[in-house]
Amino acid sequence: MRYTIAALMIVFSGLIGGARADSDDVKWIAQCLKDNQDAKVDVSVIQKYCACMNNKMSSNENQSITQWEKTHVAERAACDKEAGWK
């Protein structure tokens, strides 16, 4: 839980300064972090992955990142690589 809170703080601080950031971005990335909190990788990798996936999604998307990644394999693979998820 401590790592999740730290990750959310990193995400929120990064999004506040971002031009594309809006409340939906924060919501989707926070949910993605929560969905992946049990992953056996560093929280910074999860944060990079979730931000990457969020950036690849349309602003009009209504699926969560976790739902969207299941039907967008190429985008998921690209974000895995960008985030360093192994």
Stockholm file with secondary structure:
# STOCKHOLM 1.0

chainA/1-86         MRYTIAALMIVFSGLIGGARADSDDVKWIAQCLKDNQDAKVDVSVIQKYCACMNNKMSSNENQSITQWEKTHVAERAACDKEAGWK
#=GR chainA/1-86 SS CHHHHHHHHHHHHHHHTCSSCCHHHHHHHHHHHHHTTTCSSCHHHHHHHHHHHHHHSCTTCCSCHHHHHTTCHHHHHHHHHHHTCC
#=GC SS_cons        CHHHHHHHHHHHHHHHTCSSCCHHHHHHHHHHHHHTTTCSSCHHHHHHHHHHHHHHSCTTCCSCHHHHHTTCHHHHHHHHHHHTCC
//
